[in-house]
Amino acid sequence: MNIVCAGINHRSATVDIREKFAVGPQELQRALSRIRDIDGLAGAVIVSTCNRVEYYTASVCPIRVLDGLRGYLKERSGEMDAPLYTHDSPSSVRHLFRVASGLDSMVLGETEILGQLKQAYASATACGATTRHLNKLFQHAFRVAKHVRSETQITRGSTSVGSVAVDLAGKIFGDLGGRTILILGAGEISEKTARSFVSRGAKTVIVANRTFDRAARLAEEIGGMAVHFENWPNIFESVDILICSTSAPQPIITREILGPLLKNRPDRPLFVIDLAVPRDAEAAINDLENVYLFDIDSLEKIVAESLEIRRAEVQRCEKMIDQHVSEFVGWMRNHMAFHA
């Protein structure tokens, strides 16, 4: 049995390419079902975040599975060839352990990715898509991440997309105490971003989500306000910073929507931070007067400013991961039989 990984991430593809391959929650089950038809593929886990789309598969025929994945991705993207990187055992094991530990993230040492991996694994398990080897692999990856975090300083400083977004807002406005923030979406990234803004003294944080109860729950926890998703334009006049992090398949912040709303707030800047992939805000809004748009790739400029301490810890993390890879590969050698 071999573990095969194929994917794209923020290093291999820009956001406009990544969004073409993103797998939303509403289509995950269908995607898992589709790739499980690939000849030689025993099981799979799909990880789709703002910075990566990766397929982890168990297979006795790695070359055949990779050919099948390439064909599926080309079909999915409308005949675009994905700029794939690929790994098989033990390289695929090491890659997943590095991802889980935050060593392969845009923000070195970020903590959000572990929760996203756990959700991806739980979803694949619920669909019956995993195998004995994949179960062991992901459970081991979660232990590796915990070990690396507890024994090193890799998570010191701004280690999430949300906290970096708040850093950006702080650079733009200085004191956030008098600012109003509107967050579209109430998922994990939105929640962490909202909490970061509150911790930095934001006056008002407003949460809008298609499921209002979820927005209300988050708003109550952070001492903010919740509005029904369709009503966010009604409170837009007071907003200084707009954070977008929904799972919408198409842009929800367009020039046509935003243009008329800006007339009620002349000469007042609006900063839009789009954390979603596919993107929630179309690039054309950056051409509107007093609108400043930052997408997920724009955050790399801020990430670079807070990496020095964490970079010094990478070597320690890599040694720990190598030990775990050896342990897992040893387990695989003792369990070579095919298990669906």
N, C-alpha and C positions, 0 to 999 in steps of 0.2 A: 504493500500500500504506500502511496506517495501523497504528500500534501503539495498541491499546486496553488500558487497565488498569481493572479493577473490583475493589473489595475492601472489607474492613472491618479496622479496627485498634483499638488500645487507646484511641484518641481518639474513635472513632465508636461503639464498642460495649463494654459491660462483658464480663467473662470469661464470665458465664453465657450471653451471646448468642454470643460468639465460639466457644465450644466446640460450639455446634450446627452451625457451618459448617466446623469444622476438618476437614482431609483427612489421615488417617493414612497412613503409608508403605504399609500393606497394601492400601489402596484407591486409591492414587494412579494406578496404571495404568488402573483402571476409570473413574476420574473423567476422566482425560485422553481416554480413548476416547469417553466419553459427550459431552463438550463439543465434541469435534471433529466431531460430527454437526450442530452448529449451523450453519444456513445462512449462508454468507459468511465463516466462520471458516477460515483457512488453517492455523493452527498455534497452539500454546498452551504456556505454562509456568505451573504452579501452585505458589505459594509459601505454605506453611502452617506457621506458627511459633506460639509461645505468645502473641505479640502481634499477629499479623496473618494474614489469609487473603486472598491476592491472585491474580488471574488476569490474566496478560499474554498478549494474543492479537495475531496478525497478521491483518488483515482489509481487504477493499476495501469492506465495508459496515458501518461502525461501529455505526450505529443498530440494524441487524438483529442484530448480534452481542450488543450490550448487552441487547436484549430477550430474546434466547435465554439469556443468562447469568442474567438475573433469574428467568426461568422455571425454569431448572435449580436455582438456589439455593432457590427457594421449594419446589420438589419435594423437595429434599434435606433441608430443615429441618422438613418437616411443615407446609407452608403458612405459614411465617413470612416476612414481607417482610424481606429483608436491608437494614440501614441502609448501603447502598452509597455509596461515593464513586467517581467515574468520571473517567478522563482519556483523551484521545486526543492524537495527536502535535501539537505537541512536548511538551505538558504531561506525557504519560505517560513520555516519555524522561527528563525532568527528575525526575519522581517516583521512577523506578527508580534513577537515579544518586544521589538523596538517600537512598533506603533503603539502598543498598549502602554508602554512606559513613557510615551511622549517624546521619544528621541527622533521620530520621523515627522514631527508636526511643524507647521509654520512657526508656531510659538513653542520653542524648545522647552520640554518639560510640562506642557499643558496638561490639565487634568480632565478636561471635558471628554477627550477621546476614549477614556476607559469606560465611561457611562455609555457612550455611543456603541462601543464594541459589545458591551453587555446586552444592550437592547437588540443589536443585530443578531447576536447569538440566540437570545431568547425568542426572537421572531422566527429564526430558522428552525429552532427546536419545536416551536408551536406548530409549524407547518410540516413537521416530520421530515425535514430536509437534511438533518445532521446524521453522522455516523459515529461509531465508537471512537475512531481516531480523531474526528473533528471535536467531539465532546471533550476528550482528554486534552487536545491542543488548546482549546479556548479556556478551559478551566485552569490549565497550567499558565496561560498568558495572564490571567487575572492575578494569580499568585505572584508572578514575576513583577507585574506593575506595583503591587503592594510592597514587595521586597525592595524594589528600587526606590520608591518614594520614601520609605521609612529609614533607609540606610544612607541616602545621599541628599544633597541640597538641590537636586535637579528641578524641583518645583518652586524654588525660591523666586519671589518677584511676580511679575505679571505672567501668569501661566494659562490663561484662557483667552479665547477670542473676545469674550465679553469684557474682561478687564482691560484688554488692549483698546477696545472701542472707547471705554471710559477714559483711558489715558489720552486718546486722541481728542475727545471732547474737552478734556482739561487743558490741553495745549491750545485749543481754539478759543475757549471762553475764559480760561483762568479759573476763577471761583465758580463752581457749579451751583452754589446756594440759591441763586436767583433765577435758575433756568427751569424750564418745563420740558420734560422728555416724554415723547409718545413712542410706545413700543408696540409694533404690530406683530402678533404672534406670542404665544405663552408656553412654548416648549422649553427644553432644558437650556438652550443658549439664551433665549429671551429671559428666563428666570435668573440666570447668573448675571446677565447684563444689568437687569433691573436692580438686583441686590448690590451690584458694584456701584451703580449710580447713587443709590440711597446711602451707601457707606461713605461716599464722597460728598454728601451734603446736598444732593439735588433737591430743589424745593418741591417739585411735583413730578411724580412718575405716573403716567396714565397707560394702562394696558388695554389693548383691543385684541380680541381673538374671535375666530368664527364660532367657537364654543364658549358662550359667555360665562358659564359656570367656572371654567378653567381660568379665564381672565379675572373673574371676581375673587377666586381663591388666591391667586398670586397677588392681586392688589391688596387683599386683606393682610396677607403675610408681610408685605413690605410697607404697609401704611400708605398705599397709593390709591388710585382711582381706577375703576373699570368702566369701559363703555362697550356697547354692542359694536361689532366690527363695522357694520354698515353706517354707523354714526360718527366714525372718526373724523370725516371732513367737517363736521359741525363744530368741533373744538379745535380745529387746526390753527385758527388765528393766534392762539396763545402759545403754540409749540415753537421751541427753539431748536430742538434736536429730534430727528425722526430716526428710530432704529427699526429696521425691517428684518424679520427672521421667521417667515412663514414657510409652509411647504407648498405654496401655490405653484402650479406648473408654468404659469405665464406671469409677466410683470403685473403688479397691482398698483404701482406708482408710475404713472405715465405722464408725459408732457401735457396731454389733453386733460387729465384729471387735476394735475398740480397747477397748471397755468392760471385757471380762473380763481383758485383758492389764494394765490399769491397777491391778487389785487386787493385783498382785505388787509394786507400787512406790508405796505410799501416801505422800501428802504430798510427792511429788517432781514438779516441773513437767516437762511435755513440750512442746517447741516444734516445731510442724509447719510447714515451709515448702514449699508446693505450687507447683512451677514448671511444672506440666503443663497443657496445654490440648488436649483436655478435661481437667478437673480430676481428679487422683488421689484427693483427699480430699474427702469430702462435708462440706458446711457444718455439719451437725449435730454433728460431733465437737467443735466449738468450745464446745458446751454442757456437755461433760464437765468435771468438776472437775480443775483443774490442767493442762488442755490449752489451748494457745494456738495458733491456726491463722492463718497468713498465706498468702494466695494471691498470684498474680502481680500483681494490681492493688494489693495492699497495699504492694508494694515502691516504688511511686511516692513515698511519703512520704520514703523514704531517698534516692531519686534526687535529689530537689530540693535536698538539702543539699550536693551535690558538683558543681553545675553551673556555677558562676560562671566558672571559667577556660575551660571549653569553650564557654560561651555567647559569650564574647568572640571566639572563633575562628570562629563561625558565618558571619559576613559574608565572611571570607576564603574559607571553604569554598564558599559560594554563588557567589562570583565565579568560582572554579575550575570549578564544575559548569556554570555558564552557558556557559563557553568550550567545554566538552566537549559540551554539548547542541547548540551551533551547529555543531560539527564533525560530530556524528552526523546532524543534520538535513540538513546539506549532502550527506553521503553518501547519505541516503535520496532526496534530490531527483535525484541522478545515477543512481539505481537504482530508478526508478519502476515498472518492469515487474513484473508479477505472477510471483512465484516460490513455488511450493509447496515 
